[in-house]
Amino acid sequence: MMVDPFLPFTWTLAHQRSLTLGPTGVLMAIINVTPDSFSDGGVNFALETAVASAVAAHAAGAAILDIGGESTRPDAAPVTAAEEQARVLPVIAALSARLPDAILSIDTYRAETADLAVAAGAHIVNDVHGLQREPDIAGVAARHGAGLCIMHTGRGREKLADVIADQIAFLDRSLEIAAAAGIADGQIVLDPGFGFAKDADENLSLMARFGALHRFGRPWLVGTSRKRFLGAVTGREAGERDVATAATTALLRAAGAAVFRVHDVAINRDALAVADAMLAHRLVS
C-alpha cells in the first residue's frame, strides 16, 4: 500500500516516549563505542568521550542518539555479548541521566543486549539483521514497547538480482517475525541497509528507485553516512565523505526518507533544512 511519506506518523517508543516522523526529517547521530568502526573507530571508545560526543551531537540537532558496541564493517572482528554490553550500557545509563529529553537507540542484533539496553534507558532497538539473526529480539521490543528499526541486509544469504525485489523478500519476512512477536505497527521503522552486502551500483540503484519502497506503508530510516559507495563516486576516503553524505540526505529526504543516521550532524542538519524547505514549497504550490 503506497502512502504519503510526508504525512505525520507517530513512532511509539519505550518509556512512554514517541517521535513524530514525516513532515520534517529527523537526525540520528552515530555513537560508536568501538575501537574498529570503519570511519570513527576508537574516537568514542572511552565512556567520557562517548558521552561528550553524544551531548554535542544532541546540541547540534540530533533527536536520536544511536549507541553501538560492535563494528558492522564487513571484516570486523566479532565481540562477545558481554563485551558489547560493557561498552554500551554505561553510555546509555549516563546519557539517560544527562540528557532526559534525548531519544536513545541501541544498535544491536542481540536480544540480551537489547533487553538490558532498554532497561538502562534506551527507547529504540536498531537491528542490522532485521530480526533474522536473533529473532528473540522481536520479543524484547514487544515486551518493552520499544521503537524498532528493522534493517535489510544481504549478508550471509543469496540475494535476488533486483534490489527492490530483494528488499521486499527480506523485509516481508522480518515483518512476519515482528507481527508474530506482537509488535505494533506504530513501533516499526524500516531501513534499506545501504552498504550491507550491496555494491556501488546496487546502492545507487536503491537511491534512484527509493520511491518504490513506500509500498510497505512505513517510515524509512537511511544510513548512507561515509559509506564505501560514496567513496566510489567521489574518490574520497571515509573521513572525507560528509559532503557526499549530506547530498544523499537531501536527495533521500526529497524521496520520502524520514530518519537519517549520520556521523556529522551539523552538515546533515543543513542539508535537511534545505530539503524540507523545498518540500514545504512543493506541497503548497
SERO-4910 file (N, C-alpha, C, O; in steps of 0.05 Angstrom, whole numbers):
BEGIN
 pado doro    nc1    nc2    nc3   cac1   cac2   cac3    cc1    cc2    cc3    oc1    oc2    oc3
  Met    A     17    -24      0      0      0      0     18     25      0     32     30     19
  Met    A     17     41    -21     32     65    -23     20     86     -5     -4     90     -5
  Val    A     36    100     11     27    121     28     43    146     24     65    144     13
  Asp    A     33    169     32     48    194     30     68    194     53     61    195     76
  Pro    A     94    193     47    115    191     68    118    217     83    133    218    103
  Phe    A    105    239     75    108    264     88     85    270    108     86    291    121
  Leu    A     66    252    110     45    255    129     55    247    157     73    230    159
  Pro    A     44    258    178     54    252    205     50    222    212     28    211    207
  Phe    A     70    211    224     70    184    235     81    185    263    103    195    267
  Thr    A     66    175    282     75    175    310     90    149    315     78    127    316
  Trp    A    116    151    318    133    128    324    132    123    354    142    139    370
  Thr    A    121    100    362    118     93    390    144     82    401    155     63    388
  Leu    A    154     92    423    179     84    434    176     74    463    155     77    475
  Ala    A    197     63    474    197     54    501    196     77    520    201    100    513
  His    A    189     71    545    189     91    567    169    113    562    174    136    569
  Gln    A    146    107    550    125    125    545    133    149    528    123    171    531
  Arg    A    152    144    510    161    166    492    150    160    464    142    138    457
  Ser    A    150    181    447    143    178    419    157    200    403    167    219    414
  Leu    A    157    197    377    170    216    359    154    218    334    146    198    322
  Thr    A    148    243    325    133    247    301    152    247    277    171    262    276
  Leu    A    146    230    258    161    228    233    144    236    210    119    235    211
  Gly    A    156    245    188    141    252    164    144    281    155    157    286    134
  Pro    A    133    300    169    133    327    160    160    340    157    165    356    139
  Thr    A    179    333    175    206    343    173    225    319    179    219    301    193
  Gly    A    249    321    167    269    300    172    280    300    200    281    321    213
  Val    A    288    276    209    298    273    236    326    261    235    332    243    219
  Leu    A    345    272    251    372    262    251    378    243    274    369    247    297
  Met    A    392    222    267    401    202    287    432    203    286    444    197    265
  Ala    A    444    210    308    474    211    309    486    184    316    476    169    333
  Ile    A    507    178    302    522    153    306    542    156    329    560    173    327
  Ile    A    539    140    350    558    140    372    569    111    374    557     94    388
  Asn    A    591    106    361    603     80    360    623     77    383    644     90    384
  Val    A    616     60    402    633     56    425    650     31    418    648     10    431
  Thr    A    667     34    398    683     12    387    711     22    381    715     46    377
  Pro    A    730      3    380    757     11    371    762      8    341    783     16    331
  Asp    A    742     -3    326    747    -11    299    725     -5    279    724    -17    258
  Ser    A    707     14    285    687     21    265    701     34    241    723     45    244
  Phe    A    688     33    217    703     38    192    713     67    189    734     71    177
  Ser    A    699     87    200    709    114    197    715    129    223    727    150    222
  Asp    A    706    118    245    710    132    271    718    113    293    714    119    317
  Gly    A    730     90    286    738     71    306    757     83    327    777     95    320
  Gly    A    750     79    352    767     89    374    761    117    383    769    125    405
  Val    A    746    133    367    741    161    374    724    163    399    729    180    416
  Asn    A    704    145    402    686    146    425    688    121    442    669    114    455
  Phe    A    712    109    443    714     83    457    713     87    487    704     69    502
  Ala    A    723    110    498    722    115    526    694    126    534    682    141    518
  Leu    A    685    119    557    658    127    566    655    158    565    636    168    554
  Glu    A    674    172    576    672    201    577    671    213    549    656    232    544
  Thr    A    687    203    530    687    213    503    661    207    489    650    224    475
  Ala    A    651    183    493    625    175    480    603    193    490    586    203    474
  Val    A    602    198    516    581    215    527    584    244    517    564    256    509
  Ala    A    608    254    516    613    281    506    605    284    477    593    304    469
  Ser    A    611    264    461    604    265    433    574    264    429    563    278    412
  Ala    A    560    248    445    531    246    444    518    273    452    499    282    440
  Val    A    528    285    473    518    311    483    521    332    461    503    347    455
  Ala    A    545    332    448    550    351    426    531    346    402    521    365    390
  Ala    A    527    321    396    510    314    373    481    322    378    468    333    360
  His    A    472    318    403    445    327    410    442    357    408    422    367    398
  Ala    A    462    371    418    462    400    417    462    410    388    451    431    382
  Ala    A    475    395    370    477    403    342    451    397    326    448    406    304
  Gly    A    433    382    338    407    377    325    399    348    321    379    343    308
  Ala    A    413    329    333    405    301    331    384    295    352    389    297    376
  Ala    A    360    287    343    339    280    362    344    252    374    337    247    396
  Ile    A    358    235    358    363    207    367    393    203    369    408    212    351
  Leu    A    402    189    389    430    181    393    431    151    391    420    137    408
  Asp    A    446    141    371    447    112    366    473    101    376    494    107    365
  Ile    A    472     85    397    496     75    411    501     46    403    484     29    407
  Gly    A    525     41    392    532     13    384    558      5    396    576     21    399
  Gly    A    560    -21    402    585    -32    414    599    -53    398    618    -65    408
  Glu    A    591    -57    373    604    -76    356    605    -65    328    584    -58    317
  Ser    A    628    -64    316    630    -54    289    616    -72    269    616    -97    272
  Thr    A    602    -60    250    588    -75    229    602    -74    202    590    -82    182
  Arg    A    627    -64    201    641    -64    176    647    -93    168    648   -111    185
  Pro    A    649    -99    142    649   -127    132    671   -145    145    666   -168    149
  Asp    A    694   -133    151    716   -150    161    721   -146    190    743   -153    200
  Ala    A    702   -136    205    705   -130    233    706   -156    249    693   -175    243
  Ala    A    723   -156    270    724   -179    288    699   -179    306    692   -159    317
  Pro    A    686   -202    309    663   -203    326    671   -199    356    693   -205    364
  Val    A    652   -189    371    656   -187    400    635   -204    415    615   -211    403
  Thr    A    641   -210    440    621   -225    455    599   -207    465    601   -182    464
  Ala    A    577   -219    473    555   -203    483    564   -188    508    556   -165    512
  Ala    A    580   -201    525    589   -187    549    606   -163    543    603   -142    556
  Glu    A    623   -165    523    640   -142    515    622   -119    503    626    -96    510
  Glu    A    604   -127    486    585   -107    475    571    -92    497    568    -67    497
  Gln    A    560   -107    516    545    -95    538    562    -77    556    553    -56    565
  Ala    A    587    -86    560    605    -69    577    611    -43    563    617    -23    577
  Arg    A    610    -42    537    615    -18    522    591      1    522    594     25    527
  Val    A    567    -10    517    544      7    512    528     14    536    517     36    538
  Leu    A    525     -4    555    506      1    577    514     25    594    497     40    602
  Pro    A    540     28    601    547     53    617    541     79    601    533     99    614
  Val    A    544     78    575    539    102    559    509    108    559    501    131    563
  Ile    A    493     88    556    464     92    556    454    102    583    438    120    584
  Ala    A    464     90    604    456     99    631    464    128    636    449    144    647
  Ala    A    489    135    628    498    162    632    482    182    616    475    204    626
  Leu    A    476    175    591    460    194    574    432    196    583    420    217    581
  Ser    A    420    174    593    393    175    604    391    195    626    371    209    629
  Ala    A    412    197    643    412    216    665    419    244    656    408    264    666
  Arg    A    438    246    637    448    272    628    430    286    609    427    311    610
  Leu    A    417    271    591    400    283    570    372    270    571    366    254    554
  Pro    A    356    277    591    330    264    593    311    269    570    292    254    567
  Asp    A    316    290    554    298    295    531    307    282    506    293    282    486
  Ala    A    332    271    505    342    257    482    329    230    479    320    218    498
  Ile    A    328    220    454    318    193    448    343    176    443    359    182    426
  Leu    A    344    154    458    368    136    456    361    110    441    339     99    445
  Ser    A    379    102    424    376     78    408    399     59    413    422     68    416
  Ile    A    393     33    415    414     13    418    417     -1    391    398    -13    381
  Asp    A    441      0    380    448    -13    355    459    -40    361    483    -44    367
  Thr    A    442    -60    359    449    -88    366    431   -107    352    408   -101    346
  Tyr    A    441   -132    347    424   -153    338    419   -174    360    404   -193    355
  Arg    A    431   -170    383    429   -189    405    405   -183    423    401   -160    432
  Ala    A    388   -203    427    364   -199    444    372   -191    473    360   -173    484
  Glu    A    392   -204    484    400   -198    511    410   -169    514    403   -156    533
  Thr    A    427   -161    495    437   -133    496    414   -113    493    414    -93    508
  Ala    A    396   -119    475    373   -100    471    357    -98    497    348    -77    505
  Asp    A    352   -121    510    336   -121    535    349   -104    556    336    -88    569
  Leu    A    375   -109    560    390    -94    581    391    -64    574    390    -47    591
  Ala    A    394    -58    548    397    -30    540    371    -15    544    372      8    553
  Val    A    349    -27    537    323    -13    542    318    -10    572    308     11    580
  Ala    A    325    -30    587    323    -27    616    340     -4    627    333      9    647
  Ala    A    363      1    614    381     22    622    373     50    612    384     70    621
  Gly    A    353     51    595    343     77    586    339     80    556    329    101    547
  Ala    A    347     60    540    343     63    511    314     62    503    298     48    516
  His    A    307     76    482    279     78    473    274     62    447    251     55    441
  Ile    A    296     57    432    294     45    406    314     21    404    336     23    415
  Val    A    305      0    391    323    -22    384    328    -21    354    309    -22    338
  Asn    A    354    -19    346    362    -17    318    377    -42    310    400    -45    317
  Asp    A    363    -60    295    375    -86    289    383    -88    260    367    -88    242
  Val    A    410    -89    255    420    -90    228    416   -117    214    422   -120    191
  His    A    406   -136    229    399   -162    217    369   -166    213    360   -188    207
  Gly    A    354   -145    217    326   -146    211    310   -167    225    292   -179    214
  Leu    A    317   -173    251    304   -194    267    310   -222    258    299   -241    269
  Gln    A    328   -225    239    331   -252    227    357   -266    237    361   -289    229
  Arg    A    372   -254    254    395   -268    265    388   -278    293    394   -301    299
  Glu    A    376   -261    310    366   -270    336    337   -261    337    331   -240    348
  Pro    A    318   -278    327    290   -270    327    278   -263    354    258   -249    356
  Asp    A    291   -272    376    281   -265    403    282   -236    408    269   -226    426
  Ile    A    298   -221    392    299   -192    396    272   -179    391    266   -158    402
  Ala    A    256   -192    374    229   -181    369    212   -182    394    197   -164    400
  Gly    A    215   -204    410    200   -206    435    209   -185    455    193   -175    470
  Val    A    235   -178    454    245   -156    472    231   -130    465    221   -116    483
  Ala    A    230   -123    439    217    -99    431    188    -99    438    177    -78    447
  Ala    A    175   -121    435    147   -123    442    142   -119    472    124   -104    479
  Arg    A    158   -132    489    154   -130    518    158   -102    528    144    -93    546
  His    A    177    -89    517    184    -62    526    168    -40    512    169    -17    520
  Gly    A    154    -47    491    141    -26    475    161     -8    461    155     16    457
  Ala    A    184    -18    455    206     -2    444    201      4    414    189    -12    400
  Gly    A    211     27    406    213     32    377    232     11    365    251      2    378
  Leu    A    227      4    340    243    -17    327    250     -8    299    233     -1    283
  Cys    A    276     -9    293    286     -5    266    294    -32    255    312    -45    265
  Ile    A    280    -40    234    286    -66    221    301    -60    195    291    -48    176
  Met    A    326    -69    194    343    -63    171    346    -87    153    347   -110    161
  His    A    346    -81    127    352   -101    106    382   -106    105    398    -87    108
  Thr    A    390   -131    101    418   -137     96    420   -159     75    402   -176     74
  Gly    A    441   -159     60    446   -180     41    467   -200     51    474   -219     37
  Arg    A    477   -195     75    499   -212     85    489   -240     93    467   -243    104
  Gly    A    506   -259     87    500   -286     96    478   -301     81    467   -320     92
  Arg    A    471   -291     58    449   -304     43    452   -298     13    467   -280      6
  Glu    A    437   -312     -3    437   -307    -32    415   -286    -38    392   -290    -32
  Lys    A    424   -264    -50    405   -242    -56    391   -247    -82    400   -261   -100
  Leu    A    367   -234    -85    354   -233   -111    369   -212   -128    381   -194   -117
  Ala    A    367   -215   -154    383   -197   -172    373   -168   -171    388   -150   -173
  Asp    A    347   -165   -168    335   -138   -168    335   -127   -139    326   -140   -121
  Val    A    345   -102   -136    349    -92   -109    322    -87    -95    320    -92    -70
  Ile    A    302    -79   -109    276    -75    -96    262   -101    -89    251   -104    -68
  Ala    A    264   -120   -108    253   -147   -102    266   -159    -78    252   -173    -62
  Asp    A    292   -155    -75    306   -166    -52    297   -152    -26    294   -165     -5
  Gln    A    293   -126    -27    282   -112     -4    256   -124      5    251   -129     28
  Ile    A    238   -128    -15    211   -138     -9    213   -166      3    200   -171     23
  Ala    A    229   -184     -9    230   -211      1    241   -212     30    230   -226     47
  Phe    A    263   -197     35    275   -198     62    257   -185     83    252   -196    104
  Leu    A    248   -161     77    233   -146     97    205   -157    102    194   -154    124
  Asp    A    193   -170     82    168   -183     87    171   -205    108    154   -208    126
  Arg    A    194   -219    107    199   -240    127    204   -227    154    194   -237    174
  Ser    A    219   -205    155    223   -191    180    197   -182    193    193   -184    217
  Leu    A    180   -171    177    154   -161    187    136   -184    197    120   -180    215
  Glu    A    139   -208    185    125   -231    195    134   -238    223    118   -245    241
  Ile    A    161   -237    227    172   -242    254    162   -222    274    155   -229    296
  Ala    A    162   -196    266    152   -175    284    123   -179    291    116   -177    314
  Ala    A    107   -185    272     78   -189    277     73   -213    295     56   -212    313
  Ala    A     88   -235    291     85   -258    308     93   -253    337     82   -265    355
  Ala    A    111   -234    341    120   -227    368    101   -207    381    104   -202    405
  Gly    A     82   -197    366     63   -178    378     72   -149    377     62   -133    393
  Ile    A     90   -142    360    100   -115    357     79    -99    342     70   -107    320
  Ala    A     71    -76    352     51    -59    340     62    -45    315     86    -39    315
  Asp    A     45    -39    296     55    -25    272     68      1    278     87      9    265
  Gly    A     58     16    298     68     42    305     96     41    317    108     62    321
  Gln    A    106     17    323    133     15    334    155     13    313    178     16    318
  Ile    A    147      7    288    166     -2    267    173     19    247    156     33    236
  Val    A    199     22    243    211     37    221    229     18    206    241      0    218
  Leu    A    231     21    180    247      4    163    272     19    154    273     43    152
  Asp    A    293      3    147    319     14    137    328     -4    114    330    -28    117
  Pro    A    333      8     90    341     -8     67    369    -19     68    377    -35     51
  Gly    A    385    -11     88    411    -23     92    432    -16     71    445    -33     60
  Phe    A    434     10     66    455     19     47    482      8     56    490     11     79
  Gly    A    497     -4     37    524    -13     42    526    -41     54    548    -52     55
  Phe    A    504    -53     62    506    -80     74    503   -101     52    480   -108     44
  Ala    A    526   -111     43    527   -130     21    514   -119     -4    499   -133    -18
  Lys    A    520    -94    -10    510    -81    -34    533    -66    -46    547    -51    -33
  Asp    A    538    -69    -72    560    -55    -85    550    -27    -93    527    -20    -88
  Ala    A    568    -11   -105    562     17   -111    538     19   -129    520     36   -124
  Asp    A    537      3   -150    514      4   -168    488     -3   -154    467     10   -159
  Glu    A    488    -23   -137    464    -30   -122    455     -8   -103    431     -2   -101
  Asn    A    474      5    -90    467     27    -72    455     51    -88    436     63    -79
  Leu    A    467     57   -110    457     80   -126    430     73   -138    413     90   -140
  Ser    A    426     48   -147    400     40   -157    379     41   -135    357     50   -140
  Leu    A    386     34   -111    368     35    -88    360     64    -83    337     70    -77
  Met    A    379     83    -85    372    111    -82    354    120   -105    334    134   -100
  Ala    A    360    113   -129    345    122   -152    316    112   -152    298    125   -161
  Arg    A    312     88   -140    286     75   -140    273     76   -112    256     60   -106
  Phe    A    283     93    -96    274     94    -68    244     96    -64    232     84    -46
  Gly    A    231    110    -82    202    114    -80    186     88    -80    165     86    -69
  Ala    A    198     67    -93    184     41    -95    181     28    -67    164     11    -63
  Leu    A    198     36    -48    197     24    -22    173     34     -5    167     21     15
  His    A    160     55    -14    137     64      2    113     46      0     93     50     13
  Arg    A    116     24    -16     95      4    -17     91     -9     10     70    -20     16
  Phe    A    112     -8     27    110    -20     54     92     -4     72     82    -14     92
  Gly    A     87     21     66     70     38     82     81     45    109     67     50    128
  Arg    A    108     46    111    121     52    136    143     72    132    154     76    110
  Pro    A    150     87    154    173    106    151    199     92    147    202     68    153
  Trp    A    218    106    135    244     95    129    267    111    142    267    135    142
  Leu    A    284     96    154    310    106    165    331     99    145    332     76    135
  Val    A    349    117    139    371    112    120    398    118    132    401    137    148
  Gly    A    418    101    125    444    104    136    465    103    114    478     82    110
  Thr    A    469    125    100    489    126     79    515    137     88    535    138     73
  Ser    A    517    146    113    539    163    122    566    151    118    573    130    129
  Arg    A    582    165    102    610    158     96    614    130     84    635    119     85
  Lys    A    593    119     73    594     91     63    612     89     38    618    109     25
  Arg    A    621     65     33    641     59     12    631     68    -15    648     77    -32
  Phe    A    606     65    -21    596     73    -48    599    103    -53    602    111    -76
  Leu    A    599    119    -31    604    148    -35    633    152    -41    640    171    -56
  Gly    A    651    136    -31    679    137    -39    683    129    -68    699    141    -82
  Ala    A    667    110    -77    669    102   -105    661    124   -124    672    127   -146
  Val    A    641    140   -115    631    162   -131    650    186   -130    655    198   -151
  Thr    A    660    192   -107    676    217   -103    706    213   -103    721    232   -108
  Gly    A    715    189    -98    744    184    -96    755    191    -69    779    192    -66
  Arg    A    738    197    -49    747    206    -23    748    183     -3    732    164     -4
  Glu    A    766    186     17    768    167     39    745    171     58    731    191     57
  Ala    A    741    151     76    717    151     93    713    177    109    691    187    110
  Gly    A    734    187    120    732    211    137    727    237    121    722    258    133
  Glu    A    727    235     94    724    258     77    697    257     62    694    272     42
  Arg    A    679    241     71    654    236     55    629    250     67    607    243     59
  Asp    A    633    269     85    610    282     97    594    299     78    569    301     80
  Val    A    607    313     60    593    328     40    576    310     22    553    316     16
  Ala    A    588    288     13    573    269     -4    550    257     12    528    253      1
  Thr    A    554    252     38    533    242     55    510    262     56    487    254     53
  Ala    A    516    288     59    495    308     60    480    310     34    456    315     34
  Ala    A    493    305     12    479    304    -14    459    282    -14    436    285    -24
  Thr    A    466    258     -4    447    236     -4    425    242     16    402    234     11
  Thr    A    431    255     38    410    263     57    388    280     43    365    275     47
  Ala    A    397    300     28    378    317     15    362    302     -6    338    305     -8
  Leu    A    376    285    -22    362    270    -43    342    250    -31    320    248    -41
  Leu    A    350    236    -10    333    216      1    310    228     17    288    217     19
  Arg    A    315    251     29    292    266     42    271    273     21    248    270     25
  Ala    A    280    284     -2    261    290    -23    246    266    -33    224    268    -42
  Ala    A    259    242    -31    247    217    -40    229    205    -18    216    185    -23
  Gly    A    228    217      6    210    208     26    222    194     50    207    185     67
  Ala    A    248    193     53    260    182     77    254    200    101    251    224     98
  Ala    A    253    188    125    244    202    149    266    208    169    268    229    181
  Val    A    284    188    173    305    189    193    332    185    180    334    168    162
  Phe    A    352    200    188    378    199    175    400    194    196    405    211    214
  Arg    A    413    171    193    433    163    212    460    172    202    470    164    181
  Val    A    473    191    217    497    205    206    519    208    227    514    206    251
  His    A    543    212    217    566    218    234    567    248    240    569    256    263
  Asp    A    565    265    219    567    294    222    539    306    223    526    308    202
  Val    A    530    313    247    503    323    250    499    350    237    479    354    223
  Ala    A    518    368    241    514    396    232    510    398    201    492    411    192
  Ile    A    527    385    186    525    387    157    499    374    146    488    384    127
  Asn    A    491    353    159    466    339    151    442    354    160    421    353    148
  Arg    A    444    368    182    422    386    191    417    407    171    393    413    165
  Asp    A    438    419    159    434    439    139    422    427    113    405    440    100
  Ala    A    431    403    106    421    390     82    391    385     86    375    389     67
  Leu    A    383    376    109    355    371    115    339    397    114    316    398    105
  Ala    A    350    418    125    336    444    125    329    453     97    307    462     92
  Val    A    348    450     79    343    457     51    322    439     39    303    448     26
  Ala    A    325    413     43    305    394     31    277    399     42    258    399     27
  Asp    A    275    403     68    249    407     80    237    433     71    212    435     67
  Ala    A    253    454     68    243    480     57    232    476     29    211    487     22
  Met    A    247    462     13    238    457    -14    212    441    -14    193    447    -30
  Leu    A    210    420      2    186    404      4    162    420     13    140    417      3
  Ala    A    166    438     32    144    455     41    133    472     18    109    476     17
  His    A    150    482      1    141    499    -22    127    481    -43    107    489    -55
  Arg    A    137    457    -46    125    439    -66     97    431    -57     79    429    -74
  Leu    A     93    426    -31     68    417    -21     46    438    -21     23    431    -22
  Val    A     54    464    -21     34    485    -22     31    497    -50     13    513    -54
  Ser    A     47    489    -68     46    501    -95     25    487   -112     21    495   -135
***
